[in-house]
Amino acid sequence: MKLKKTVALLLSAVLSVGIFTGCSNSSDSKESGKELVYGTGVYATTGSLDPAEASYNGWFTLRYGIGETLFKVNDDSTIEPWLVEDYETVDDTTWKIVIKDDITFSNGKELDAEAAKASIQRVLDNKDIAAGQALSIDSIEADGQTLTIKTTKPNPALINQLCDPDLVILDVDSEDMKTKPVGTGPFVVESFDEKQCVVDKNENYWDGDVKLDKVTVEYIEDNDTLAASLQSGDIDVAGGLSFTNLQKFENDDNYKVDTNSISRVYMLYYNFKNELLNDKNIRKAIDMCIDKESYVSSLLQGSGVVARGAFPSTMDIGKDVKDNGYDVEEAKKLLKEAGCEDTDNDGILEKDGKKLSFDIITYSSRAELKDISTALQDKLKEVGIEIANINVYEAVEDQLGAGDFDICAYSWTTAPIGDPYYFIGYCYGSDSACNYGKYSNEEVDKLVDELSTEFDQDKRAKLANEIVQIGNDDVAFSYVAHLTKGYAMKSNVSGFKQSTSDYYELNKDVSIDE
């Protein structure tokens, strides 16, 4: 069957750049041409831009305009070709994708089907990268500009999945994939380290003139410092500002503010291999101590909405889901039903001689996750559960992959490709690549398998709601809040509009007037 291609919508993006210490105004530090400085609290802190490493590095390679994917996600969650001229499904397991002619990598090398295949295969070869494994690839054949992809089973979401940033198309012969990957995007890496990425205009860009000559992406972890850097003129764009900090710029004609609701959710993983956390009543008691309304208004400073499930309730795939609610007294009853009691009067309950004492792990690039963990730690004391330690790492994938955790405060963009299987396929199946807590439910497994091969969109939405609701009833995960992403920029920055997918930032049309 032929798939109808969607009408192209302009995908705009935010530009990245950094603070130059001691400079009073970023424009004063620019030597020549149009340069922009973008400050952000979310950065490639692993020290690599290589998507073939299992650290979501491809997100930054795509965001910084270095590379592009075969397809891209529009703001209405429809999918359109990007590096692709045409595509069709030959049958339920065979796709033909024709790469556009006359596209080159930034080093001048031609992009053909063989080059695209090599880039995708490089990710597929790393079994730890969920994006590649989700495709269910049986084989990829390249002939001129035509890719033929065969899957091991019907995969109605394959085109959506090819939008994943970890499947960004790069020249596999790049000399340094970690710090200078070569893609087809509007920018070329000049330098990259764990604090700053500098990219220059791609003079060979296939899709028209690039308006900026240079962009510096600067990692500014503290949100107040990020806002102050924009006020002082050290940066031109501040990405990921809290609601409180955004208010500083809303009524000032020297700045522009842009906010957008996205599907990124703050959530908790539970390790089901922990004997105590394997008890549903204990998990539910923890879940019912999460004061979501308060966390959104205070900890997130209004930059979000309460999450009832994996997907925002404004989407068809999340509109019919209910959570367990906030009820501390009911949590105490559940713990009593689970046989928990404080036999030594130290304020911490025990079950079968084991104290209800857990650690929470999280990571530094999402500072609110630590704040949520600390607030939950205080609330759980009221019901007799101890959070002994909150351990903050730069990244927690190693701990999650090894199952070396009790509870993990984490963040997912759950529907960036406009399809529920992106998150459900990664997290809900017993053998799912990102089911780090090892949640398992036979009914859910059957429904996940059904979702993976269902082509009807209404049925996919119904299945998604059903799967997440069963998960909520089982307390497979706890969902806290969906984020509202906020950017502020100088009034002379043009062409910027953040995307709902949370994938795109730098693009050829962003500019700054001197």
Secondary structure, DSSP 8 states (H G I E B T S, - for coil): --------------------TT-S-GGGG--SS-EEEEEES---TTS---TTSTTTTHHHHHHTTS-B-SEEE-TTS-EEESSEEEEEEEETTEEEEEE-TT-B-TTS-B--HHHHHHHHHHHHT-TT-HHHHTT-EEEEEEETTEEEEEESS--TTHHHHTT-GGG-BB-TT-S-TTT---BSSSEEEEEE-SSEEEEEE-TT-TTS--S-SEEEEEE---HHHHHHHHHHTS-SEEES--HHHHHHHHT-TTEEEEEEEEEEEEEEEE-TTSTTTTSHHHHHHHHTT--HHHIIIIISTTSEEE-SSSS-TTSTTTTT-------HHHHHHHHHHTT-B-TTSSS--EETTEE-EEEEEEETTSHHHHHHHHHHHHHHHTTT-EEEEEEEES--HHHHHHT--SEEEEEEE--TTS-THHHHHHHTSTT-TT-TT----HHHHHHHHHHHH---HHHHHHHHHHHHHHHHHHTSEEEEEEEEEEEEEETTEES----TTS-----TT-EE--
